[in-house]
């Protein structure tokens, strides 16, 4: 899931295992391909950053947004990302 650059393939795996959040920190960056990690930041309709501090980013997986064809995710009020 981390190594693939294909957002659709990642979406299938995340949906299958009912994943809601993806944690990306130093360990993930050390062990997985940077191109695979980059997909989380480049697909806002699927992955909304909800936390980004000191090299740790947590993305919320948004499968409903992708199914509905939204092109941009909007952060909810009170989220850590401004």
mmCIF file of the N, C-alpha and C atoms, coordinates in Angstrom:
data_MODEL
# 
_entry.id   MODEL 
# 
loop_
_atom_site.group_PDB 
_atom_site.id 
_atom_site.type_symbol 
_atom_site.label_atom_id 
_atom_site.label_alt_id 
_atom_site.label_comp_id 
_atom_site.label_asym_id 
_atom_site.label_entity_id 
_atom_site.label_seq_id 
_atom_site.pdbx_PDB_ins_code 
_atom_site.Cartn_x 
_atom_site.Cartn_y 
_atom_site.Cartn_z 
_atom_site.occupancy 
_atom_site.B_iso_or_equiv 
_atom_site.pdbx_formal_charge 
_atom_site.auth_seq_id 
_atom_site.auth_comp_id 
_atom_site.auth_asym_id 
_atom_site.auth_atom_id 
_atom_site.pdbx_PDB_model_num 
ATOM 1   N N  . UNK A 1 1  ? 0.817   -1.183 0.000  1.00 0.00 ? 1  UNK A N  1 
ATOM 2   C CA . UNK A 1 1  ? 0.000   0.000  0.000  1.00 0.00 ? 1  UNK A CA 1 
ATOM 3   C C  . UNK A 1 1  ? 0.865   1.252  0.000  1.00 0.00 ? 1  UNK A C  1 
ATOM 4   N N  . UNK A 1 2  ? 1.952   1.254  0.734  1.00 0.00 ? 2  UNK A N  1 
ATOM 5   C CA . UNK A 1 2  ? 2.816   2.433  0.766  1.00 0.00 ? 2  UNK A CA 1 
ATOM 6   C C  . UNK A 1 2  ? 3.669   2.548  -0.491 1.00 0.00 ? 2  UNK A C  1 
ATOM 7   N N  . UNK A 1 3  ? 4.109   1.426  -1.063 1.00 0.00 ? 3  UNK A N  1 
ATOM 8   C CA . UNK A 1 3  ? 5.012   1.486  -2.213 1.00 0.00 ? 3  UNK A CA 1 
ATOM 9   C C  . UNK A 1 3  ? 4.323   1.797  -3.530 1.00 0.00 ? 3  UNK A C  1 
ATOM 10  N N  . UNK A 1 4  ? 3.066   1.444  -3.662 1.00 0.00 ? 4  UNK A N  1 
ATOM 11  C CA . UNK A 1 4  ? 2.405   1.694  -4.932 1.00 0.00 ? 4  UNK A CA 1 
ATOM 12  C C  . UNK A 1 4  ? 2.225   3.190  -5.182 1.00 0.00 ? 4  UNK A C  1 
ATOM 13  N N  . UNK A 1 5  ? 2.410   3.584  -6.437 1.00 0.00 ? 5  UNK A N  1 
ATOM 14  C CA . UNK A 1 5  ? 2.160   4.981  -6.809 1.00 0.00 ? 5  UNK A CA 1 
ATOM 15  C C  . UNK A 1 5  ? 0.731   5.142  -7.315 1.00 0.00 ? 5  UNK A C  1 
ATOM 16  N N  . UNK A 1 6  ? 0.017   4.060  -7.416 1.00 0.00 ? 6  UNK A N  1 
ATOM 17  C CA . UNK A 1 6  ? -1.339  4.057  -7.944 1.00 0.00 ? 6  UNK A CA 1 
ATOM 18  C C  . UNK A 1 6  ? -2.343  4.290  -6.814 1.00 0.00 ? 6  UNK A C  1 
ATOM 19  N N  . UNK A 1 7  ? -2.975  5.454  -6.816 1.00 0.00 ? 7  UNK A N  1 
ATOM 20  C CA . UNK A 1 7  ? -3.953  5.789  -5.769 1.00 0.00 ? 7  UNK A CA 1 
ATOM 21  C C  . UNK A 1 7  ? -5.149  4.850  -5.779 1.00 0.00 ? 7  UNK A C  1 
ATOM 22  N N  . UNK A 1 8  ? -5.534  4.385  -6.969 1.00 0.00 ? 8  UNK A N  1 
ATOM 23  C CA . UNK A 1 8  ? -6.671  3.466  -7.060 1.00 0.00 ? 8  UNK A CA 1 
ATOM 24  C C  . UNK A 1 8  ? -6.359  2.133  -6.379 1.00 0.00 ? 8  UNK A C  1 
ATOM 25  N N  . UNK A 1 9  ? -5.143  1.635  -6.577 1.00 0.00 ? 9  UNK A N  1 
ATOM 26  C CA . UNK A 1 9  ? -4.747  0.373  -5.937 1.00 0.00 ? 9  UNK A CA 1 
ATOM 27  C C  . UNK A 1 9  ? -4.716  0.537  -4.419 1.00 0.00 ? 9  UNK A C  1 
ATOM 28  N N  . UNK A 1 10 ? -4.200  1.663  -3.953 1.00 0.00 ? 10 UNK A N  1 
ATOM 29  C CA . UNK A 1 10 ? -4.175  1.929  -2.513 1.00 0.00 ? 10 UNK A CA 1 
ATOM 30  C C  . UNK A 1 10 ? -5.592  2.029  -1.965 1.00 0.00 ? 10 UNK A C  1 
ATOM 31  N N  . UNK A 1 11 ? -6.473  2.648  -2.723 1.00 0.00 ? 11 UNK A N  1 
ATOM 32  C CA . UNK A 1 11 ? -7.864  2.799  -2.290 1.00 0.00 ? 11 UNK A CA 1 
ATOM 33  C C  . UNK A 1 11 ? -8.533  1.437  -2.109 1.00 0.00 ? 11 UNK A C  1 
ATOM 34  N N  . UNK A 1 12 ? -8.261  0.512  -3.003 1.00 0.00 ? 12 UNK A N  1 
ATOM 35  C CA . UNK A 1 12 ? -8.840  -0.830 -2.901 1.00 0.00 ? 12 UNK A CA 1 
ATOM 36  C C  . UNK A 1 12 ? -8.392  -1.500 -1.604 1.00 0.00 ? 12 UNK A C  1 
ATOM 37  N N  . UNK A 1 13 ? -7.097  -1.437 -1.316 1.00 0.00 ? 13 UNK A N  1 
ATOM 38  C CA . UNK A 1 13 ? -6.581  -2.061 -0.091 1.00 0.00 ? 13 UNK A CA 1 
ATOM 39  C C  . UNK A 1 13 ? -7.123  -1.395 1.163  1.00 0.00 ? 13 UNK A C  1 
ATOM 40  N N  . UNK A 1 14 ? -7.134  -0.071 1.168  1.00 0.00 ? 14 UNK A N  1 
ATOM 41  C CA . UNK A 1 14 ? -7.616  0.644  2.355  1.00 0.00 ? 14 UNK A CA 1 
ATOM 42  C C  . UNK A 1 14 ? -9.093  0.366  2.605  1.00 0.00 ? 14 UNK A C  1 
ATOM 43  N N  . UNK A 1 15 ? -9.869  0.300  1.549  1.00 0.00 ? 15 UNK A N  1 
ATOM 44  C CA . UNK A 1 15 ? -11.297 -0.011 1.686  1.00 0.00 ? 15 UNK A CA 1 
ATOM 45  C C  . UNK A 1 15 ? -11.501 -1.435 2.181  1.00 0.00 ? 15 UNK A C  1 
ATOM 46  N N  . UNK A 1 16 ? -10.730 -2.360 1.633  1.00 0.00 ? 16 UNK A N  1 
ATOM 47  C CA . UNK A 1 16 ? -10.865 -3.774 2.013  1.00 0.00 ? 16 UNK A CA 1 
ATOM 48  C C  . UNK A 1 16 ? -10.631 -3.972 3.505  1.00 0.00 ? 16 UNK A C  1 
ATOM 49  N N  . UNK A 1 17 ? -9.677  -3.246 4.058  1.00 0.00 ? 17 UNK A N  1 
ATOM 50  C CA . UNK A 1 17 ? -9.332  -3.424 5.474  1.00 0.00 ? 17 UNK A CA 1 
ATOM 51  C C  . UNK A 1 17 ? -9.926  -2.344 6.378  1.00 0.00 ? 17 UNK A C  1 
ATOM 52  N N  . UNK A 1 18 ? -10.854 -1.568 5.827  1.00 0.00 ? 18 UNK A N  1 
ATOM 53  C CA . UNK A 1 18 ? -11.587 -0.554 6.583  1.00 0.00 ? 18 UNK A CA 1 
ATOM 54  C C  . UNK A 1 18 ? -10.657 0.437  7.286  1.00 0.00 ? 18 UNK A C  1 
ATOM 55  N N  . UNK A 1 19 ? -9.631  0.876  6.578  1.00 0.00 ? 19 UNK A N  1 
ATOM 56  C CA . UNK A 1 19 ? -8.675  1.849  7.121  1.00 0.00 ? 19 UNK A CA 1 
ATOM 57  C C  . UNK A 1 19 ? -9.258  3.236  7.005  1.00 0.00 ? 19 UNK A C  1 
ATOM 58  N N  . UNK A 1 20 ? -9.138  4.015  8.047  1.00 0.00 ? 20 UNK A N  1 
ATOM 59  C CA . UNK A 1 20 ? -9.644  5.396  8.019  1.00 0.00 ? 20 UNK A CA 1 
ATOM 60  C C  . UNK A 1 20 ? -8.496  6.405  8.006  1.00 0.00 ? 20 UNK A C  1 
ATOM 61  N N  . UNK A 1 21 ? -7.393  6.088  8.675  1.00 0.00 ? 21 UNK A N  1 
ATOM 62  C CA . UNK A 1 21 ? -6.260  7.013  8.750  1.00 0.00 ? 21 UNK A CA 1 
ATOM 63  C C  . UNK A 1 21 ? -4.973  6.319  8.322  1.00 0.00 ? 21 UNK A C  1 
ATOM 64  N N  . UNK A 1 22 ? -4.114  7.072  7.665  1.00 0.00 ? 22 UNK A N  1 
ATOM 65  C CA . UNK A 1 22 ? -2.799  6.579  7.249  1.00 0.00 ? 22 UNK A CA 1 
ATOM 66  C C  . UNK A 1 22 ? -1.743  7.442  7.922  1.00 0.00 ? 22 UNK A C  1 
ATOM 67  N N  . UNK A 1 23 ? -0.836  6.798  8.635  1.00 0.00 ? 23 UNK A N  1 
ATOM 68  C CA . UNK A 1 23 ? 0.242   7.476  9.358  1.00 0.00 ? 23 UNK A CA 1 
ATOM 69  C C  . UNK A 1 23 ? 1.501   7.414  8.510  1.00 0.00 ? 23 UNK A C  1 
ATOM 70  N N  . UNK A 1 24 ? 2.118   8.576  8.267  1.00 0.00 ? 24 UNK A N  1 
ATOM 71  C CA . UNK A 1 24 ? 3.380   8.636  7.536  1.00 0.00 ? 24 UNK A CA 1 
ATOM 72  C C  . UNK A 1 24 ? 4.383   9.403  8.395  1.00 0.00 ? 24 UNK A C  1 
ATOM 73  N N  . UNK A 1 25 ? 5.395   8.677  8.872  1.00 0.00 ? 25 UNK A N  1 
ATOM 74  C CA . UNK A 1 25 ? 6.444   9.278  9.691  1.00 0.00 ? 25 UNK A CA 1 
ATOM 75  C C  . UNK A 1 25 ? 7.810   8.865  9.172  1.00 0.00 ? 25 UNK A C  1 
ATOM 76  N N  . UNK A 1 26 ? 8.812   9.021  9.999  1.00 0.00 ? 26 UNK A N  1 
ATOM 77  C CA . UNK A 1 26 ? 10.184  8.708  9.600  1.00 0.00 ? 26 UNK A CA 1 
ATOM 78  C C  . UNK A 1 26 ? 10.361  7.242  9.197  1.00 0.00 ? 26 UNK A C  1 
ATOM 79  N N  . UNK A 1 27 ? 9.751   6.335  9.916  1.00 0.00 ? 27 UNK A N  1 
ATOM 80  C CA . UNK A 1 27 ? 9.893   4.915  9.616  1.00 0.00 ? 27 UNK A CA 1 
ATOM 81  C C  . UNK A 1 27 ? 9.325   4.588  8.234  1.00 0.00 ? 27 UNK A C  1 
ATOM 82  N N  . UNK A 1 28 ? 8.152   5.107  7.932  1.00 0.00 ? 28 UNK A N  1 
ATOM 83  C CA . UNK A 1 28 ? 7.529   4.856  6.627  1.00 0.00 ? 28 UNK A CA 1 
ATOM 84  C C  . UNK A 1 28 ? 8.386   5.445  5.504  1.00 0.00 ? 28 UNK A C  1 
ATOM 85  N N  . UNK A 1 29 ? 8.920   6.634  5.723  1.00 0.00 ? 29 UNK A N  1 
ATOM 86  C CA . UNK A 1 29 ? 9.765   7.274  4.710  1.00 0.00 ? 29 UNK A CA 1 
ATOM 87  C C  . UNK A 1 29 ? 11.071  6.513  4.509  1.00 0.00 ? 29 UNK A C  1 
ATOM 88  N N  . UNK A 1 30 ? 11.572  5.865  5.554  1.00 0.00 ? 30 UNK A N  1 
ATOM 89  C CA . UNK A 1 30 ? 12.820  5.104  5.464  1.00 0.00 ? 30 UNK A CA 1 
ATOM 90  C C  . UNK A 1 30 ? 12.631  3.768  4.737  1.00 0.00 ? 30 UNK A C  1 
ATOM 91  N N  . UNK A 1 31 ? 11.472  3.142  4.906  1.00 0.00 ? 31 UNK A N  1 
ATOM 92  C CA . UNK A 1 31 ? 11.277  1.796  4.374  1.00 0.00 ? 31 UNK A CA 1 
ATOM 93  C C  . UNK A 1 31 ? 10.526  1.730  3.055  1.00 0.00 ? 31 UNK A C  1 
ATOM 94  N N  . UNK A 1 32 ? 9.801   2.762  2.689  1.00 0.00 ? 32 UNK A N  1 
ATOM 95  C CA . UNK A 1 32 ? 8.965   2.700  1.486  1.00 0.00 ? 32 UNK A CA 1 
ATOM 96  C C  . UNK A 1 32 ? 9.420   3.725  0.455  1.00 0.00 ? 32 UNK A C  1 
ATOM 97  N N  . UNK A 1 33 ? 9.088   3.450  -0.798 1.00 0.00 ? 33 UNK A N  1 
ATOM 98  C CA . UNK A 1 33 ? 9.480   4.314  -1.917 1.00 0.00 ? 33 UNK A CA 1 
ATOM 99  C C  . UNK A 1 33 ? 8.864   5.706  -1.766 1.00 0.00 ? 33 UNK A C  1 
ATOM 100 N N  . UNK A 1 34 ? 9.675   6.723  -2.005 1.00 0.00 ? 34 UNK A N  1 
ATOM 101 C CA . UNK A 1 34 ? 9.188   8.101  -1.862 1.00 0.00 ? 34 UNK A CA 1 
ATOM 102 C C  . UNK A 1 34 ? 8.055   8.402  -2.837 1.00 0.00 ? 34 UNK A C  1 
ATOM 103 N N  . UNK A 1 35 ? 8.085   7.800  -4.021 1.00 0.00 ? 35 UNK A N  1 
ATOM 104 C CA . UNK A 1 35 ? 7.000   8.014  -4.985 1.00 0.00 ? 35 UNK A CA 1 
ATOM 105 C C  . UNK A 1 35 ? 5.685   7.440  -4.464 1.00 0.00 ? 35 UNK A C  1 
ATOM 106 N N  . UNK A 1 36 ? 5.762   6.323  -3.743 1.00 0.00 ? 36 UNK A N  1 
ATOM 107 C CA . UNK A 1 36 ? 4.557   5.737  -3.156 1.00 0.00 ? 36 UNK A CA 1 
ATOM 108 C C  . UNK A 1 36 ? 4.014   6.579  -2.020 1.00 0.00 ? 36 UNK A C  1 
ATOM 109 N N  . UNK A 1 37 ? 4.900   7.102  -1.191 1.00 0.00 ? 37 UNK A N  1 
ATOM 110 C CA . UNK A 1 37 ? 4.490   7.971  -0.086 1.00 0.00 ? 37 UNK A CA 1 
ATOM 111 C C  . UNK A 1 37 ? 3.868   9.266  -0.630 1.00 0.00 ? 37 UNK A C  1 
ATOM 112 N N  . UNK A 1 38 ? 4.404   9.757  -1.747 1.00 0.00 ? 38 UNK A N  1 
ATOM 113 C CA . UNK A 1 38 ? 3.945   11.029 -2.319 1.00 0.00 ? 38 UNK A CA 1 
ATOM 114 C C  . UNK A 1 38 ? 2.485   10.992 -2.763 1.00 0.00 ? 38 UNK A C  1 
ATOM 115 N N  . UNK A 1 39 ? 1.962   9.810  -3.057 1.00 0.00 ? 39 UNK A N  1 
ATOM 116 C CA . UNK A 1 39 ? 0.574   9.733  -3.536 1.00 0.00 ? 39 UNK A CA 1 
ATOM 117 C C  . UNK A 1 39 ? -0.421  10.280 -2.518 1.00 0.00 ? 39 UNK A C  1 
ATOM 118 N N  . UNK A 1 40 ? -0.087  10.142 -1.226 1.00 0.00 ? 40 UNK A N  1 
ATOM 119 C CA . UNK A 1 40 ? -1.008  10.616 -0.202 1.00 0.00 ? 40 UNK A CA 1 
ATOM 120 C C  . UNK A 1 40 ? -1.173  12.136 -0.257 1.00 0.00 ? 40 UNK A C  1 
ATOM 121 N N  . UNK A 1 41 ? -0.113  12.841 -0.522 1.00 0.00 ? 41 UNK A N  1 
ATOM 122 C CA . UNK A 1 41 ? -0.179  14.298 -0.609 1.00 0.00 ? 41 UNK A CA 1 
ATOM 123 C C  . UNK A 1 41 ? -0.662  14.824 -1.940 1.00 0.00 ? 41 UNK A C  1 
ATOM 124 N N  . UNK A 1 42 ? -0.678  13.963 -2.953 1.00 0.00 ? 42 UNK A N  1 
ATOM 125 C CA . UNK A 1 42 ? -1.056  14.430 -4.286 1.00 0.00 ? 42 UNK A CA 1 
ATOM 126 C C  . UNK A 1 42 ? -2.454  13.983 -4.701 1.00 0.00 ? 42 UNK A C  1 
ATOM 127 N N  . UNK A 1 43 ? -3.208  13.396 -3.804 1.00 0.00 ? 43 UNK A N  1 
ATOM 128 C CA . UNK A 1 43 ? -4.574  12.949 -4.116 1.00 0.00 ? 43 UNK A CA 1 
ATOM 129 C C  . UNK A 1 43 ? -5.534  13.454 -3.040 1.00 0.00 ? 43 UNK A C  1 
ATOM 130 N N  . UNK A 1 44 ? -5.803  14.776 -3.015 1.00 0.00 ? 44 UNK A N  1 
ATOM 131 C CA . UNK A 1 44 ? -6.631  15.339 -1.945 1.00 0.00 ? 44 UNK A CA 1 
ATOM 132 C C  . UNK A 1 44 ? -8.071  14.834 -1.927 1.00 0.00 ? 44 UNK A C  1 
ATOM 133 N N  . UNK A 1 45 ? -8.551  14.292 -3.033 1.00 0.00 ? 45 UNK A N  1 
ATOM 134 C CA . UNK A 1 45 ? -9.903  13.739 -3.030 1.00 0.00 ? 45 UNK A CA 1 
ATOM 135 C C  . UNK A 1 45 ? -9.963  12.429 -2.257 1.00 0.00 ? 45 UNK A C  1 
ATOM 136 N N  . UNK A 1 46 ? -8.812  11.783 -2.097 1.00 0.00 ? 46 UNK A N  1 
ATOM 137 C CA . UNK A 1 46 ? -8.750  10.516 -1.374 1.00 0.00 ? 46 UNK A CA 1 
ATOM 138 C C  . UNK A 1 46 ? -8.132  10.627 0.006  1.00 0.00 ? 46 UNK A C  1 
ATOM 139 N N  . UNK A 1 47 ? -7.132  11.508 0.141  1.00 0.00 ? 47 UNK A N  1 
ATOM 140 C CA . UNK A 1 47 ? -6.349  11.586 1.377  1.00 0.00 ? 47 UNK A CA 1 
ATOM 141 C C  . UNK A 1 47 ? -6.253  13.025 1.859  1.00 0.00 ? 47 UNK A C  1 
ATOM 142 N N  . UNK A 1 48 ? -6.934  13.322 2.947  1.00 0.00 ? 48 UNK A N  1 
ATOM 143 C CA . UNK A 1 48 ? -6.910  14.671 3.520  1.00 0.00 ? 48 UNK A CA 1 
ATOM 144 C C  . UNK A 1 48 ? -5.951  14.685 4.704  1.00 0.00 ? 48 UNK A C  1 
ATOM 145 N N  . UNK A 1 49 ? -4.937  15.577 4.682  1.00 0.00 ? 49 UNK A N  1 
ATOM 146 C CA . UNK A 1 49 ? -4.052  15.658 5.844  1.00 0.00 ? 49 UNK A CA 1 
ATOM 147 C C  . UNK A 1 49 ? -4.799  16.251 7.037  1.00 0.00 ? 49 UNK A C  1 
ATOM 148 N N  . UNK A 1 50 ? -4.790  15.531 8.143  1.00 0.00 ? 50 UNK A N  1 
ATOM 149 C CA . UNK A 1 50 ? -5.483  16.004 9.348  1.00 0.00 ? 50 UNK A CA 1 
ATOM 150 C C  . UNK A 1 50 ? -4.506  16.349 10.460 1.00 0.00 ? 50 UNK A C  1 
ATOM 151 N N  . UNK A 1 51 ? -3.219  15.975 10.250 1.00 0.00 ? 51 UNK A N  1 
ATOM 152 C CA . UNK A 1 51 ? -2.180  16.268 11.236 1.00 0.00 ? 51 UNK A CA 1 
ATOM 153 C C  . UNK A 1 51 ? -0.861  16.327 10.484 1.00 0.00 ? 51 UNK A C  1 
ATOM 154 N N  . UNK A 1 52 ? -0.075  17.368 10.759 1.00 0.00 ? 52 UNK A N  1 
ATOM 155 C CA . UNK A 1 52 ? 1.218   17.514 10.094 1.00 0.00 ? 52 UNK A CA 1 
ATOM 156 C C  . UNK A 1 52 ? 2.156   18.286 11.011 1.00 0.00 ? 52 UNK A C  1 
ATOM 157 N N  . UNK A 1 53 ? 2.896   17.568 11.843 1.00 0.00 ? 53 UNK A N  1 
ATOM 158 C CA . UNK A 1 53 ? 3.789   18.182 12.821 1.00 0.00 ? 53 UNK A CA 1 
ATOM 159 C C  . UNK A 1 53 ? 5.055   17.335 12.944 1.00 0.00 ? 53 UNK A C  1 
ATOM 160 N N  . UNK A 1 54 ? 6.207   17.996 12.950 1.00 0.00 ? 54 UNK A N  1 
ATOM 161 C CA . UNK A 1 54 ? 7.500   17.353 13.221 1.00 0.00 ? 54 UNK A CA 1 
ATOM 162 C C  . UNK A 1 54 ? 7.756   16.101 12.380 1.00 0.00 ? 54 UNK A C  1 
ATOM 163 N N  . UNK A 1 55 ? 7.478   16.174 11.106 1.00 0.00 ? 55 UNK A N  1 
ATOM 164 C CA . UNK A 1 55 ? 7.776   15.056 10.219 1.00 0.00 ? 55 UNK A CA 1 
ATOM 165 C C  . UNK A 1 55 ? 6.756   13.936 10.220 1.00 0.00 ? 55 UNK A C  1 
ATOM 166 N N  . UNK A 1 56 ? 5.662   14.108 10.941 1.00 0.00 ? 56 UNK A N  1 
ATOM 167 C CA . UNK A 1 56 ? 4.588   13.116 10.955 1.00 0.00 ? 56 UNK A CA 1 
ATOM 168 C C  . UNK A 1 56 ? 3.369   13.730 10.281 1.00 0.00 ? 56 UNK A C  1 
ATOM 169 N N  . UNK A 1 57 ? 2.855   13.017 9.294  1.00 0.00 ? 57 UNK A N  1 
ATOM 170 C CA . UNK A 1 57 ? 1.609   13.434 8.650  1.00 0.00 ? 57 UNK A CA 1 
ATOM 171 C C  . UNK A 1 57 ? 0.622   12.297 8.767  1.00 0.00 ? 57 UNK A C  1 
ATOM 172 N N  . UNK A 1 58 ? -0.581  12.624 9.190  1.00 0.00 ? 58 UNK A N  1 
ATOM 173 C CA . UNK A 1 58 ? -1.662  11.650 9.241  1.00 0.00 ? 58 UNK A CA 1 
ATOM 174 C C  . UNK A 1 58 ? -2.711  12.090 8.237  1.00 0.00 ? 58 UNK A C  1 
ATOM 175 N N  . UNK A 1 59 ? -3.043  11.175 7.341  1.00 0.00 ? 59 UNK A N  1 
ATOM 176 C CA . UNK A 1 59 ? -4.041  11.443 6.311  1.00 0.00 ? 59 UNK A CA 1 
ATOM 177 C C  . UNK A 1 59 ? -5.321  10.689 6.641  1.00 0.00 ? 59 UNK A C  1 
ATOM 178 N N  . UNK A 1 60 ? -6.444  11.363 6.468  1.00 0.00 ? 60 UNK A N  1 
ATOM 179 C CA . UNK A 1 60 ? -7.730  10.683 6.568  1.00 0.00 ? 60 UNK A CA 1 
ATOM 180 C C  . UNK A 1 60 ? -8.073  10.151 5.186  1.00 0.00 ? 60 UNK A C  1 
ATOM 181 N N  . UNK A 1 61 ? -8.408  8.885  5.101  1.00 0.00 ? 61 UNK A N  1 
ATOM 182 C CA . UNK A 1 61 ? -8.800  8.258  3.845  1.00 0.00 ? 61 UNK A CA 1 
ATOM 183 C C  . UNK A 1 61 ? -10.271 8.570  3.604  1.00 0.00 ? 61 UNK A C  1 
ATOM 184 N N  . UNK A 1 62 ? -10.589 9.102  2.412  1.00 0.00 ? 62 UNK A N  1 
ATOM 185 C CA . UNK A 1 62 ? -11.937 9.571  2.087  1.00 0.00 ? 62 UNK A CA 1 
ATOM 186 C C  . UNK A 1 62 ? -12.520 8.796  0.906  1.00 0.00 ? 62 UNK A C  1 
ATOM 187 N N  . UNK A 1 63 ? -12.908 7.553  1.095  1.00 0.00 ? 63 UNK A N  1 
ATOM 188 C CA . UNK A 1 63 ? -13.424 6.781  -0.039 1.00 0.00 ? 63 UNK A CA 1 
ATOM 189 C C  . UNK A 1 63 ? -14.738 7.320  -0.581 1.00 0.00 ? 63 UNK A C  1 
ATOM 190 N N  . UNK A 1 64 ? -15.582 7.897  0.254  1.00 0.00 ? 64 UNK A N  1 
ATOM 191 C CA . UNK A 1 64 ? -16.854 8.439  -0.225 1.00 0.00 ? 64 UNK A CA 1 
ATOM 192 C C  . UNK A 1 64 ? -16.625 9.644  -1.145 1.00 0.00 ? 64 UNK A C  1 
ATOM 193 N N  . UNK A 1 65 ? -15.663 10.486 -0.810 1.00 0.00 ? 65 UNK A N  1 
ATOM 194 C CA . UNK A 1 65 ? -15.352 11.648 -1.642 1.00 0.00 ? 65 UNK A CA 1 
ATOM 195 C C  . UNK A 1 65 ? -14.920 11.206 -3.029 1.00 0.00 ? 65 UNK A C  1 
ATOM 196 N N  . UNK A 1 66 ? -14.135 10.161 -3.101 1.00 0.00 ? 66 UNK A N  1 
ATOM 197 C CA . UNK A 1 66 ? -13.667 9.665  -4.388 1.00 0.00 ? 66 UNK A CA 1 
ATOM 198 C C  . UNK A 1 66 ? -14.816 9.068  -5.190 1.00 0.00 ? 66 UNK A C  1 
ATOM 199 N N  . UNK A 1 67 ? -15.686 8.326  -4.520 1.00 0.00 ? 67 UNK A N  1 
ATOM 200 C CA . UNK A 1 67 ? -16.825 7.721  -5.218 1.00 0.00 ? 67 UNK A CA 1 
ATOM 201 C C  . UNK A 1 67 ? -17.784 8.768  -5.755 1.00 0.00 ? 67 UNK A C  1 
ATOM 202 N N  . UNK A 1 68 ? -17.913 9.873  -5.052 1.00 0.00 ? 68 UNK A N  1 
ATOM 203 C CA . UNK A 1 68 ? -18.833 10.921 -5.478 1.00 0.00 ? 68 UNK A CA 1 
ATOM 204 C C  . UNK A 1 68 ? -18.208 11.853 -6.498 1.00 0.00 ? 68 UNK A C  1 
ATOM 205 N N  . UNK A 1 69 ? -16.943 11.629 -6.848 1.00 0.00 ? 69 UNK A N  1 
ATOM 206 C CA . UNK A 1 69 ? -16.303 12.421 -7.879 1.00 0.00 ? 69 UNK A CA 1 
ATOM 207 C C  . UNK A 1 69 ? -15.837 13.790 -7.436 1.00 0.00 ? 69 UNK A C  1 
ATOM 208 N N  . UNK A 1 70 ? -15.709 14.016 -6.140 1.00 0.00 ? 70 UNK A N  1 
ATOM 209 C CA . UNK A 1 70 ? -15.200 15.305 -5.667 1.00 0.00 ? 70 UNK A CA 1 
ATOM 210 C C  . UNK A 1 70 ? -13.745 15.432 -6.061 1.00 0.00 ? 70 UNK A C  1 
ATOM 211 N N  . UNK A 1 71 ? -13.339 16.633 -6.419 1.00 0.00 ? 71 UNK A N  1 
ATOM 212 C CA . UNK A 1 71 ? -11.955 16.838 -6.829 1.00 0.00 ? 71 UNK A CA 1 
ATOM 213 C C  . UNK A 1 71 ? -11.118 17.432 -5.721 1.00 0.00 ? 71 UNK A C  1 
ATOM 214 N N  . UNK A 1 72 ? -11.747 17.934 -4.668 1.00 0.00 ? 72 UNK A N  1 
ATOM 215 C CA . UNK A 1 72 ? -10.995 18.522 -3.570 1.00 0.00 ? 72 UNK A CA 1 
ATOM 216 C C  . UNK A 1 72 ? -11.681 18.229 -2.259 1.00 0.00 ? 72 UNK A C  1 
ATOM 217 N N  . UNK A 1 73 ? -10.886 17.854 -1.292 1.00 0.00 ? 73 UNK A N  1 
ATOM 218 C CA . UNK A 1 73 ? -11.421 17.616 0.044  1.00 0.00 ? 73 UNK A CA 1 
ATOM 219 C C  . UNK A 1 73 ? -11.273 18.890 0.858  1.00 0.00 ? 73 UNK A C  1 
ATOM 220 N N  . UNK A 1 74 ? -12.241 19.155 1.690  1.00 0.00 ? 74 UNK A N  1 
ATOM 221 C CA . UNK A 1 74 ? -12.209 20.352 2.530  1.00 0.00 ? 74 UNK A CA 1 
ATOM 222 C C  . UNK A 1 74 ? -12.012 19.916 3.974  1.00 0.00 ? 74 UNK A C  1 
ATOM 223 N N  . UNK A 1 75 ? -11.041 20.531 4.648  1.00 0.00 ? 75 UNK A N  1 
ATOM 224 C CA . UNK A 1 75 ? -10.776 20.182 6.040  1.00 0.00 ? 75 UNK A CA 1 
ATOM 225 C C  . UNK A 1 75 ? -11.919 20.652 6.922  1.00 0.00 ? 75 UNK A C  1 
ATOM 226 N N  . UNK A 1 76 ? -12.341 19.829 7.871  1.00 0.00 ? 76 UNK A N  1 
ATOM 227 C CA . UNK A 1 76 ? -13.425 20.240 8.775  1.00 0.00 ? 76 UNK A CA 1 
ATOM 228 C C  . UNK A 1 76 ? -12.936 21.280 9.756  1.00 0.00 ? 76 UNK A C  1 
ATOM 229 N N  . UNK A 1 77 ? -13.860 22.060 10.273 1.00 0.00 ? 77 UNK A N  1 
ATOM 230 C CA . UNK A 1 77 ? -13.529 23.047 11.276 1.00 0.00 ? 77 UNK A CA 1 
ATOM 231 C C  . UNK A 1 77 ? -12.884 22.366 12.473 1.00 0.00 ? 77 UNK A C  1 
ATOM 232 N N  . UNK A 1 78 ? -11.873 23.024 13.043 1.00 0.00 ? 78 UNK A N  1 
ATOM 233 C CA . UNK A 1 78 ? -11.224 22.499 14.206 1.00 0.00 ? 78 UNK A CA 1 
ATOM 234 C C  . UNK A 1 78 ? -10.140 21.480 13.906 1.00 0.00 ? 78 UNK A C  1 
ATOM 235 N N  . UNK A 1 79 ? -9.862  21.219 12.609 1.00 0.00 ? 79 UNK A N  1 
ATOM 236 C CA . UNK A 1 79 ? -8.811  20.257 12.296 1.00 0.00 ? 79 UNK A CA 1 
ATOM 237 C C  . UNK A 1 79 ? -7.441  20.867 12.549 1.00 0.00 ? 79 UNK A C  1 
ATOM 238 N N  . UNK A 1 80 ? -6.439  20.030 12.621 1.00 0.00 ? 80 UNK A N  1 
ATOM 239 C CA . UNK A 1 80 ? -5.080  20.491 12.912 1.00 0.00 ? 80 UNK A CA 1 
ATOM 240 C C  . UNK A 1 80 ? -4.467  21.245 11.736 1.00 0.00 ? 80 UNK A C  1 
ATOM 241 N N  . UNK A 1 81 ? -4.926  20.968 10.513 1.00 0.00 ? 81 UNK A N  1 
ATOM 242 C CA . UNK A 1 81 ? -4.377  21.606 9.313  1.00 0.00 ? 81 UNK A CA 1 
ATOM 243 C C  . UNK A 1 81 ? -5.189  22.853 9.006  1.00 0.00 ? 81 UNK A C  1 
ATOM 244 N N  . UNK A 1 82 ? -4.506  23.959 8.849  1.00 0.00 ? 82 UNK A N  1 
ATOM 245 C CA . UNK A 1 82 ? -5.181  25.229 8.543  1.00 0.00 ? 82 UNK A CA 1 
ATOM 246 C C  . UNK A 1 82 ? -5.023  25.595 7.090  1.00 0.00 ? 82 UNK A C  1 
# 
